[in-house]
């Protein structure tokens, strides 16, 4: 808040009363507190130059502030397939999918998640390892494959078991050139 007031000082001084919406409740309590630090005293002295009032608005309700507080160059850039020159799109071969399904048996985490996602229940959830419980609801089974959905996207991913040779086969089958293969492996 202090930064914003200092940055827009030229526009705010003498402009009349204005409202500052914040999801930080400290400014409200600092004014009412009988004991404040020297830094807070300097800030309050700085704030007296302006004619404004502070209104508390919980963060979940103040969605505009979140968008406005982001720098435009920090935005996540989405890749356009035509712009980056994608040559082809391919689906995994049926033998590769069969190998993924078979490898679930040797991966303890995948085996637990497959069992839970096949028949989800509170009892099955309690049997999961503690590190798997938090995201167990994001997994499901389709035609014997364990699938995962992240929080904020609609992309459904196939869960690949922890099998080094299988992972290398998947990487090499998806990478067209040697240069891309090296980048995939080293990423």
N, C-alpha and C positions, 0 to 999 in steps of 0.2 A: 504494500500500500504506500509506504514511504517512497519507494522507487518510482511508482506511477505518479505520485504527486510532484516529485522533483522533476521528472521527465516532462510532464505537461504543465509545469508551473506557469509558463507564459500564457497559456490558454485559461487556466483556472483562477489565477489571482484577479480579483475584481470582477469576475464573471457572474457573481451572485451565488446563491446557495445551490449545492449539488449533492447528490447521494452517492455514497460508495457502498456497493454490495460486496460482501466478503463471506467466505465460508470459515473464516478464522475468528473465533470468539474472543481472542486475547485483547483486541482493542476495546471491547466493551468492558471487560473485567479490569483492564489496566486503569481506566479512568476512575473506577470505584474503589480501587485498592489503596489502602493508606500507606503502604510501603512499596516503592518501586525503585528499580535500579537507576543508575545515572544515565545509562543509555536510553532507557524508556522515558526518563524525564526530558532528555534532549529531543526525543521523537515527539513527545506530547507538546513541547514548546514549538517545534517545527509545525505540527498540525494546527496550532492556534492561528497561524497566518492565513489559513483557508476557512471559507465559510461552507462547511459540509456536515452531513450527518452520516453515521455508519449504520447500515442495516445488515443484520446477519441473515444469510441465506444458505441453507445446507448445500454442500457440494453436489449432492445427487439431484437437487432442484435447479442448480445454476449451470445448466449445460452450455449456455452461450459463453460464459467465461472460459470454459475449458477450450473451446474452439478459438476464441480470441487470444488466448495466452500462448498459443503455439506459433512459432515462427514459420512462415510459409515454406522456407527451404528445408525445414525439418520434416516435412510431410513424407509419408511413405510413398515411394514411387512404385507404381504397378508396371509390370513388364507387358508390353504389347508384343504378341507373337510375331507379327509382321515387321515390327520395328527392330527386333533383335535377330531376325533372320532364322527362324525355326525351319529346318528342312523337312522334317516329317514327324508325325506322331504315331507311336506304336503302342500296342497293348502287350502285356507280358504273355509269353507262350503258355499253353496249358500245362506243359511239363514243368515249367518254372513255378506255376501256381500249385501244382501237385507237390513239388519239393518244399514250398513254403508251408503247406498244410502238414506235411510229414515232419518238418522240423519243429513244429509247435510242441511235439512230444518231448523233445530234448531241452526245451527252454522252460524253466520253472515258472517265470512270470507269465509267459504267454499261455502256459498250460492252465494256470490259475484263472487268468482273465477269460480264456476260452470257456472254461467250466462255468464261471460266473455269468458271462454274457449269454450263454446258451439257455440258462434258466435262472434269471436274476431273482434274488429274494434276500431278505434281511439276513437269513441264516448263511446263505452263500457269501454275502458281503462280509460278514464277520470272519469267515474262513480265509479271506484274502489277506495277504501280507500287508502290514500297515502302510507301506509306501505306495500300494496300489489302490487303496480304498478311496482316496480323495478324488481320483479321476475315473473310477470304475464305471460311472454312469455315462461316460463318453464312448464306451466300447459296445460293439454289437457284433453278432455273427451273421454272415450271409454266405450260404453255400459252403460252409466249412472254413471260411476265411474270417479272421478276426479283423474288424474294421475299427478305425478311430476317427472321431470328429473333434476338432479343436473348438475352443470357446467361440471365437468371433468370425468363423468362416464356414462356408458351406461345403468345403472340400472334405471328402471322405477318403481316408488313407488306409491302405492295407498294412497291417502290423507285420513287420518282418522279424522273425525270431533272431535271437542272439547267436548266430551261426556265421562265422567269418567267411567261410567258403561260399555259402549261399549269398551273403551280402555282396561279395566280390562278383559273383555271377550276375546279380541284379544290376550292379553298377555297370559292368562291361556290356551287358545287353542293352542298356539304355543310353550308352554314350557312343556316338557315331565315329568320332575321330580319335586318334591317339592324343592330341592336344587336350581335347575335352575330357578324355579318360583320365589323364594326369590331374586335371583340375578337379574332377569328381573325387578321385581317391584322396587328394591332398586337402580337400575342403573340410 
